[in-house]
Amino acid sequence: MKKAKTVTSFNGQFPSYGLFNRSQPGGDLFGIQETNGGLVVFGGGQPIFDYDGYFIGAVGVSGGTVQQDIDTAVAAAESVGTTLTSA
């Protein structure tokens, strides 16, 4: 749930892993994962857009490796007949 929440906190601008490098020491968002009740800054949170390019939600997946979580989140988002990118 926190991976999807992370994506929605930024209106779907990027998947949860999009914060990883920026949240590391020296990054412009260092420590952001401690805000908003806890954000997740590694893979598994994927934004979902409708066919007009509007952000409509997110899916969050955990339980595998980071790459497995990313792959599963992407497959889940695609399976509901939406797109993974904005217009």
C-alpha positions, 0 to 999 in steps of 0.5 A, spaced: 500 500 500 505 504 501 508 503 494 502 505 491 501 511 496 508 514 494 506 514 487 499 517 488 503 522 493 506 525 487 500 525 482 503 519 478 509 523 476 513 517 476 513 510 479 516 509 486 523 507 484 523 514 481 525 517 488 531 512 489 537 516 487 534 523 489 532 520 496 540 518 498 545 522 502 547 528 498 540 527 493 535 533 493 530 529 496 534 526 502 530 523 507 523 524 503 521 517 505 520 519 512 515 524 510 507 523 509 507 517 514 512 513 510 514 513 503 517 507 499 523 509 494 524 503 491 520 499 485 513 496 485 509 502 485 506 504 478 502 509 476 496 508 472 493 513 466 487 512 462 487 513 455 486 520 455 493 521 459 490 522 466 492 519 472 487 515 475 491 511 480 496 506 482 498 499 484 503 497 489 506 490 489 511 487 494 514 480 496 519 479 490 525 482 488 525 489 486 525 487 479 520 482 480 515 487 484 516 492 478 515 487 473 508 485 477 506 492 478 507 493 470 503 487 468 497 489 473 497 496 471 497 493 463 492 488 465 486 493 467 486 496 460 490 502 461 496 506 460 503 507 464 504 514 461 501 520 461 499 524 455 
